[in-house]
Amino acid sequence: MHLEFPEDYPNGQELYYLDLFFMMQGKPYNQSVRVTVTPADEPAIREWLAERAKTMRAMWEPFLA
């Protein structure tokens, strides 16, 4: 399993790319990828990120309670 965390609009201005950062399990490698997007892509991106956020919340829930 890889965890993703976004930095899509870091300075509050709309940009046309999405940066994703991955923390690989096993060896502590981090990787990043920049995806070119359009404003029309935003609903699909938000949906995709929301699903990953559910997984991350579920993983951390035992530590946050």
C-alpha positions in Angstrom: 0.0 0.0 0.0 1.2 3.5 -0.8 -0.1 6.6 0.8 -0.7 9.8 -1.2 -0.9 13.3 0.0 -1.7 16.3 -2.2 -0.4 19.8 -2.5 -2.6 20.9 -5.3 -3.0 24.7 -4.7 -0.1 25.4 -2.3 -0.3 29.2 -2.4 -4.0 29.7 -2.9 -3.8 30.4 -6.6 -5.3 28.0 -9.1 -2.6 26.0 -10.8 -2.9 23.5 -13.6 -1.1 20.6 -12.2 -1.4 18.3 -9.2 1.6 17.3 -7.1 1.2 13.9 -5.4 3.8 12.6 -2.9 4.0 8.9 -2.1 5.6 7.3 1.0 6.6 3.7 0.0 6.3 1.0 2.6 9.2 -1.2 3.5 12.1 1.0 2.7 11.4 4.6 3.6 11.4 6.0 0.0 9.3 9.0 -1.0 8.4 9.7 -4.5 6.5 12.5 -6.2 4.7 12.9 -9.5 3.2 16.0 -11.1 0.0 15.5 -13.1 -1.2 18.1 -15.5 -4.9 18.9 -15.0 -7.5 21.3 -16.0 -10.2 23.0 -13.9 -12.7 20.6 -15.4 -10.7 17.7 -13.8 -11.1 19.0 -10.3 -14.4 17.1 -9.4 -12.8 13.8 -10.4 -9.6 14.6 -8.6 -11.5 15.5 -5.4 -13.4 12.2 -5.6 -10.2 10.2 -6.1 -8.5 12.0 -3.2 -11.6 11.5 -0.9 -11.4 7.8 -1.4 -7.7 7.7 -0.4 -8.4 10.0 2.6 -10.9 7.4 3.9 -8.2 4.8 3.8 -5.7 7.0 5.6 -8.3 8.0 8.3 -9.1 4.3 8.8 -5.4 3.5 9.2 -4.7 6.3 11.7 -8.0 5.9 13.7 -6.5 3.6 16.3 -3.8 6.1 17.1 -6.1 9.1 17.2 -8.7 7.7 19.5 
